[in-house]
Amino acid sequence: MADLSMSKTIVRNTVSNYLRTSVALVAGLLTFRLLYGYFEEEEFGFWALLWSLFGMGVIFDFGLGFAAQKRVAELVVAESWSELSRILSSILFFYIGIAVALPVVVFATSATWIGWIGLPDGREEEFRVALGLFFAGVSLSFPLGIFPEILRGQQKIHVANWLVIAAVSVRLVLVVAGVNLGWSFTTLLLIAIGSTLAPDLCAAFFAFRSLPKIRISPRLFSITTLRSVAHFSVFAYCGILINLALSRTDQLVITASLGVGAIVLYQAGAKIAEMFRDFTRQLQEALSPAAASLNASGDGRGLRILLLEGNRWSALLATPLYLLCAFHLEALITLLTGDRTLARETWLIGQILLIWYYTAILTHSVSRRVFMMTGHERKLTRLGAAEAIANLLLSILLVISTKSVVGVALGSLLPTLYFGWKHYWPWMARESGMSLRLYFRASIAPALSSALAPLVFLTGAQAFIVPLFDSPFVLLAISGSSAGVIAIFSTFFFGLTNEEQHRFRIALSKRIPRLAKLS
């Protein structure tokens, strides 16, 4: 695949990732506000519990979804349609087996844990029906979830994203209608489940439309094939568990060490950092299938370019957003929580976690995506497990010794700094065929150069603009938007190459003819 064609595909997929994330975030916040005011207290608590369980359902994926994405990307290049048919059939019917077995296990053991949920008196039957419908939806999500992975393997992530955007938009409209018309809890739950499964079901049509030689049949199911796929999926699964450990153990450590009330201090600061993380990892999601495709075609030069340019663009996108969040953190937390008496610990936690996610973008995000798809999954698993263990142990040690939730945040940051700059960064430089100094100049220096102008503005704004406004919304609208515009122009002139600037001007002039003379 030509470099320019690959670049266009990655850009298209990345833009659609950002659009999907933005639409989902806005729709999610609006849905939250609507249902928070509409549901009774026990209904909303039950709703939150169910969707937390849905998020944990990734444990039953066993890494096969990611393995399907990788094998599609590789075998489409080789045009090995019979082998791909066996692999997809084996994974799909394995997931169908899970879809049948999971509800059986859940309902067989329900007597032991249904009381723990604390269903409200007089509504036990209604909530049990809702619980059954929910687990039916969870079960269906496993076989249906393979179809978006097939699209991702074909580097058609944008198609999967547009399906999600459509479903999320329809869900918001139906929830608004349901709240105004007084629909029941179960009806609204069915809407949410249906809008979650519908994009995956529709993805099946688009996934196979461009793969006419692929056959899906139970006769092609093979334990041997499943085992061969499992050699990779087990490492992908370990990666999933490691990410869960890195992102979910903090609250457990805080609860065990300081009590459940301390989570409030931590969560308020962590939420902004989590939103920063979600917005800065959209490019990396588009790199995985591209890396697998290049590796399968033996394009070593293309992989080196992908690794270098992926890291450069990740830094270009993340650096100005990090500055905006770091300088406006207090206003962002106030806007999110409505609390104008921000605790010092909460602010420190937010700043530490922002640095944590930012340094992970520079060292972990691109390297792990590319190396996982190019035969380095064993080394990645060893490094990831070591980092997760260090994160957990250091968090426990620091929170006990400091008696503060800030210790947990530091326990997350320090291992990432060590493993990122000690292990991942030199690894990327070696794979790119560069020295550490040259790799830094090529991948990170452009982002730092383009960040100087917004950094100067934001520093001045802290002294001259912030004291003038009491409203966090007005402050973000004026200072944040101004810094954003400065960052865009600074990135264009100091972060992009001359060729990229030229291509951008041409593309812009085609869409806005009046600018053609300027190009």
N, C-alpha and C positions, 0 to 999 in steps of 0.2 A: 504494500500500500504506500502510495506517495506521501511524503511528509506533509504537504499542503492539505491533501484530502483528509489525512488523519487529524491534523490540527482543526480543520473545519468541523469534523465529527465531534471532537472533544469540546470545542467551543459551544456547539449546538447543544450537546448533552449537559454541559455545565450551566449554560443559561437557563435551560429548562429545569435543572435542579434547583436553581435559585428561585425561579418563578414558583415551582411546586412548594418549596419551603415557605416562601412568603405567603402564598395563598392559604396553605395549611395552618400557618401561625395565626394569621388574621381570623380565619374561620374558627380555629380552635379557641382563641380568646373570646370571640363573640358567643360561641356555643357555650363556653364555660360560664360566662356572665348570665346568659339566658337560663340555663338549667340550674344554676346556683340559686337564682331567685324563684324559679318555678317549682323545683322539687322540694318535698319535705326533707327534713334533716336526715332521716334514715334512708330515704330514697337516694339522696345525693351521695351519702357515704357508701351505700351499696353499689351505686354507679361507679364511683372512683375505685372501689375495690375490684370490681369486675375488669375494668380496663387496665388496672395494674397487673392482674393475672394474665390478661391478653399480652401485655408487653413481655412478661416472663415466658410466654409460650415459645420464644426463640430457643429455649433450652432443648425443646423436642425437635428442633431442625436438624441436629446432628451434623451440621456443616454441609449437608448435601445440596442445599440451594446454591451456596457459593461454588461448590464443586461442579454443579450443572452449568453455571455461568462460565466457569473456566473451560470446561470441556467443549461447550458450544463454540466459544471463541477459537479454540484450537482446531477442532474437527471441521468447522466451516472452512477454514483456510485449506485444510487437507482434502476437503470434499469427501470425507469418510462417512457417508450417509448411513450405511448399515450399522457401523459401530455406534454412531450417535443415536440411532433409533433404539438400539439395545440399552444404552446408558440412560436415555430419557425415560424409556418404558420402565426400566428397573427402578429408577428413583421415584417416578410417579406412582407406581403401584405399591411401592414401599410406603409412601406417604398415605396412600389410600388405606393401607393396613393400619397406620397410626390413627387415621380419621375414624376408623371403626373401633379400634381398641380403646382409645382415650376416653370416650364417653362411658364405655362399659366400666373401666377402672374407676372413673370419677364417681359414678352412681353406686358402684359396689362398695365404695368406701365413704359415701356421703354421710352415713349415719354417725361416723366418728368425728366429722368436722363441721357438719351443717349447723350444729348448735353453737359452735365457736363464732360463727358469723354474727349471731345475734339478730335473727330476723324479727321484725316488729310483730307484736301480738295482733292477731286478727288478719294479718296479710301474709302468713306463712305460705299458703298455697300459691298466691300470685307471684311471690318472690321465687318460689321453687320452680315455677313454670319459666320465669325469666332466666333463672340459673340454667335450666335445661336448654333453652334456646341459645343462650350465650355459649355454652360449651359445644353445642352443635356447630355454631359459627366458628369457634376456635378450631374444631376438628377439620372443618372444610378448608380452613386457611392453609393447611399443610399441602394437600395436593394442588390447590389452586395457586399457591404461592410460587410454584415452579415456573409458571408461564411468564411472569415478569423477569425472572432470572434468565430465561431463554432469550427474551428481548435484549436484556443487558449484555448477554454473551454475543449477540449480533451487533452490539454497539448502537442499539436503538433505544437508549435510555429515555430519550425525549418522548417516544411514543408512550412508554409506561408512565412518564410524568404527566402527560396530557390527560391520560385516563384518570389518574389520581386527582388532578385539578378539577376535572369535570365532576367526579364523584363527590369531592369535598364541597364543591359549590352547590350541587343538588342537595346534599345533606343539610347544609346551612339553611337553604330555602325551606326544606321540609321541617326542620326543627323550629324555625320561626313560625311556620304555619301551625305546627303541633302545639307550641306554647300558647299561641293566640286562640286556638280552637279547643284547648283543654284535653289534648290526647293523653292517653295513659302512659305510665312508666314503661310497660311492656312494648307498646307501639313505638315509642321513641327509641327503645333499645333495638328493636328490629330495624328501624331506619339506620341506626349507627352501624349495626352488624352488616346490613345489606350494602351500605356505602363503602364499607371496608372490603367486602368480598367482590363487589361488582367490578372494580378495575382489574383484579386478577383474572376473573372469568373472561372479561373482554380481551385481556392480553393474549389469551389462547388463540383467538382469531388472527391477530396481527403477528404473533410469534411464528405460526406455522404457514402463514400466507406466503412468506418469502423462503420457506423451506419445504417445497412441494415433494421432495424425495424422502422426507422423514415419515416414518410409520410409528404409530403408538398402538401397542397391542399387548394384552396380558401374556400372549405367547412368547413375547420377546423378553419377559422378565427373567433375570438370571442372577442367582446368588453370587456366582463367580464374578459377573460384571459389577455387581454392587460392592463386592469386596475390593475389586481393583479401584473403584472410585473412592472407597473408604480410606485408601492409603493417603489420599490428599485431604478428604473431608474431615478426618480425625484431627488434623492440624488446624483446619479452618474452624472446627468446633472448639478446639482449645483456645483459639483466638477470640471466639465469641465469649467463652467463659472468662478469659482474662480481662476482656473489656468490661464485662459485667462486674468482675471483682474490683477493677479500678474505679468504676463509676458508682457502684452501689454499696460498698462496704463502709464508706465514710460515716453514714448515718448510723449504722450498726455500732461502730466504734464509739461514736458520740453518745448514743443511748446507753451503752454498757458502762461507759466511764463517767459521764456527767449527768445522765438522766435525759428523758425524752424532751424536756423543756428546752434543753440547749440546742436542739435541732433547729428551732426557730431562728436563732442567731446565725446559724450556718446556712440554712436554706435560702434566706433572703439575699445573702451575698453571693451564694453559688448560682442562683437562677440567672443572673446577668451573664456570668461566665459560661453557663451552659448554652445560652442563646448565642453568644459569640462563637462557641464551638460549632454549633449546628450550622451557622451561616458561613463558616470558613472551611468546611470540609466537603462542599458540594463539588468542587473541581476534582478532588481525589477520588470520588466515587466513579467518575468517568474514566479514570486511568486504569482501573483493574482489567476490564475486557480488552482495552487497547494493548496493555502489556502482554496479556495472554496471546493475543493475535500476533503481535510482533515476535514474541518468543517462538511461537509455533512455525512462523515463516523463516526463522533463523536470521532475522534482521537485527543483528547486534548493534549496528549504528543507530537504528531507530529507537532501540531501547535506551541507549545512552542519552539520546536527545530527549526522549520522553522523561527520563529520570531528572535530567538537568532542568528542562523547561517546565516540567510539572512543579518542581521545587521553587523555581523562580516566580512562576505565576501564583503559586500558593502564598509566597512571601509578599508579592505585590498586592494581593487582595486582602491578606490578613493584617498587614502592618498598619495601614491607616485606620482600619476598623478597631484594632487594638487601642490605638491612641485615642480615638473617639470615646471608647468605652472606659478607658482608664481615667481620662480627664473628667468625664461626666458621670462617673460611677455613682456618686451620691445622688445626683438628680435622677438617674435611671432607677436606682433602688427605691427612691421616694415615689417616683411615678408608678412603679410596679406594685408597691405595697400600700401606698397611701400614708405611710408612717413618716412624719417629719422629724421625729426624734431618733435619728440613726445612731445605733450603737457603734462605738469605735471598732469593736471586734468584727462586726458585720462588714464594715468598710475594708478592714485589713484582709478578711477572708476573700472578699470579692477581688481585691487587687492581686492577692497571691494566686488565686485560681485563674484569673485572666492570664497571668504570666505562665502558669502551668499549661494552659491550652495553647497559648501563643508559641511557646518553645516546642510543644509537641507538633504543632503545624510545621515548624521549620525542620525538625529532625525525624519525627516518627511517621507522619501521615502519608507522605508520598512514598517513602522508603518501604514501609510495610505493605502498601497496596501493590507496588511494583514487584517487590521481592517475593511476596506470597504467590504471585502468578508466574514466577520464572524459576521455580525449583528450589527456593531457599526456605521452604516452610518449616523445616526442622530447626534451623538456626533461629528463625523468628520466634518459634514456640519457646525455645530455651530462654531467649532474651526476655520475651514477654512474661514468662512465668517468674523469672528472677526479679523482674521489675515489680510485678504484682505482689510478690512476697515481701520485697523490701518496702513497698508502699504500705502494706498492712502493718508490718512490724514497727516501722518508723512512726506511723500514725499513732499506734497504741502507746509507744514509748513517749512521744512528744506530748500527747494529750494528758497522759498521767503525770508527767514531770511538770508541765506548764499549767495544768488545771484549766486549760482554755481550748475552745474549739479551733483557735488559730493553729494549734499544734497539728490537728488533723490535716488542715490545708497545706502546711509545710511538709507533712509526711507524704503528701501526694506530689508536691513540686520537686523535692530534692532527688528522689530516684529518677524522675523523668529527665532532669538536668544531667545527671550522671550518665544514664544509659544513652540518652540522646546524643550528647556531645562526645562521649567516650567511645561509643560503639556504632550507633547508626550513622552519625555524620562521617567518620572516616570510611565506613563501608560504602556510602553513596559516592564519596570522592573516588575511591578505588574503582568502583564499577563504572564511573564516568570517565576513567582514564586521566584524572587530574590530581594535582597536589591539593592539600587542604586549603592552601592560600588561594589557588586559582579557582577552586570550586566555590569558595566563599565569594570571591569577586564576581563570579558568573551568576550565582544563584541568589545571594542575599544582598550584596552591595547595592544593586539597583533599587531594591525596596527601601533600604536605609537612606539612600540619596533622595529618593522622591518623598520620604517622610519628613525631611528637614523643614520644608515650608509649613505643612500643617502643624508640626511640633512647635515652631516659633509662634504661630498664630494662637494655638491652644494655651501656650504658656502665658502669652499676653492677655488672653481672654480670662484666665484665672484671676488676674489682677484688676482688669478694667471692665469686664463684661459680667462675670458671675455675680459680683456684689450688687449689681443694679437690679437683678430680677429675683423675686421670691418664688415665682412659679417655676417648677422644674420643666413643665411643658414648654413655656415660653423660652426658657433658657436653652433647651435642646433645639427648639425651632430656629433660634437665632444663631447661637454659637455652634451647635452641632451641624446645622445645614451649611453654614459658612465654611467651617473646617472641611466638610465633605466636598464642597465645590473646589476648594483649594487643593485638596488631596487628589481629586480627579485630574485637574490640570497639571499638577506637579508630577503625577504618575505618568501622564502622557508624554511630558517633555523630558523627564529624567529617568523614568523606569522602562520605557519602551525603546526598542531599537529603531533606527531610521527606517528600516524596511517595514516594521510593524506600524509605525506612524503613517507611512505612505499608504499601506493597505487600509488602514482605518479611515484615512481621508477619502480614499476612493470609494469605500463602502458607504461612508456617510454622504458623499456627493450623489451617489446613485439613489439614495432614499430621499435626500433633500436637494433637488436640482439647483437651487439657488447657491449652494455651496460648491458647485462644480468648478467655478472660476478660482476658488481658494485652494483647490487641490492641485 
